[in-house]
Amino acid sequence: MARLINKFPIVRSLAGMTRLKTLLQLDDLHATFLKMNASGTIFVAALNGSALAIGAEFAWACDLRIMADGDFVIGLSEVLLALTPGGGGSQRLTRLIGTRQSLAAILEGKPFTPAEALALGAVDEVVSQDKVLERAIERAEYLSLRSKKSLGAIKRSVYFGSSMSLSDGLQFEHAEFLVIDQSKEAQQLMLEYIATTEATGELPLLDRKTYDRALSTGRIGSHASR
């Protein structure tokens, strides 16, 4: 119902004056997070302090999480207010660290320290507080060197396809691949890769220097400088 109401500005404005307001806001929040997950843009959460409830949910909706080391925590505290996560925390945390660990933490309302979050996979890196933003920008810039279309297809396959049955997930991935495979850039890079392989008798990426260069530039071949 909230999704339907949100499609019509006038109806939304009227409904926003009622008890439906919170429901509409949560639907907007979920829609925003899902757009982030489907986008070719890389989202990196820079956590230079504690992140509880919606703060943690926002971080877990991002693609990577860089957390400051120190007397900080990240977690879902809603149960301590007689509430339940509403911004996707119970779903996203479970997908990150598994059912057993997430259920125990959410039921208790106990957050994770930076070290615990890193060990469980609830964050990706822990650095000193003065390095958080710098490291987050570094990771975002590094990943953004790759094809934005490819990044979007990969994110959709992982975020949406991995929750399907294996056969449906494979079909979802296949559909994304068929679209990306037809892009001009992908076609050019593959033709160059095949030509180099035929000329040298070796797969270019079996050469460690070539592979390292491709990782640092985001591409292999003549498009590597883009």
Secondary structure, 3 states (H helix, E strand, C coil): CHHHHHCCHHHHHHHCCCCCHHHHHHHHHHHHHHHHHHCCCCCEEEECCCEECHHHHHHHHCCEEEEECCCCCEECCHHHHCCCCCCCHHHHHHHHHCHHHHHHHHHHCCCECHHHHHHHCCCCEEECHHHHHHHHHHHHHHHCCCCHHHHHHHHHHHHCHHHCCHHHHHHHHHHHHHHHHCCHHHHHHHHHHHHHHHHHCCCHHHCHHHHHHHHHHCCCCCCCCC
